[in-house]
Amino acid sequence: MLYPEISKLMETEGIDSRYSLVIAAAKRARQLASESKQDKTVSQAINEIAEGKIICTHAKNQAPAEEN
C-alpha cells in the first residue's frame, strides 16, 4: 500500500490530477538520484510532496513549439 495515501497527496497545493502527481514525483526523484546514490528516491519524493516541501506550478501561457 502506498503511504501517504493518494487521496492525501491529491490535496497538496499544485496537485490537481494524478498525472500532475506522477510528473512531480518523477522530476523530484530524478533530481534526488542525480544528487546522490541513495535508493528509494521515488519514496522520498512522494514524502516531500506530502509534507509540502515540493509545490507544483503549471506553465499556463507557454508558447507552443515551433514546427520547421
C-alpha positions, 0 to 999 in steps of 0.5 A, a space after each residue: 500500500 502506498 503511504 501517504 495515501 493518494 487521496 492525501 497527496 491529491 490535496 497538496 497545493 499544485 496537485 490537481 490530477 494524478 498525472 500532475 502527481 506522477 510528473 512531480 514525483 518523477 522530476 523530484 526523484 530524478 533530481 534526488 538520484 542525480 544528487 546522490 546514490 541513495 535508493 528509494 528516491 521515488 519514496 522520498 519524493 512522494 514524502 516531500 510532496 506530502 509534507 509540502 516541501 515540493 509545490 507544483 506550478 503549471 506553465 499556463 501561457 507557454 508558447 507552443 513549439 515551433 514546427 520547421 
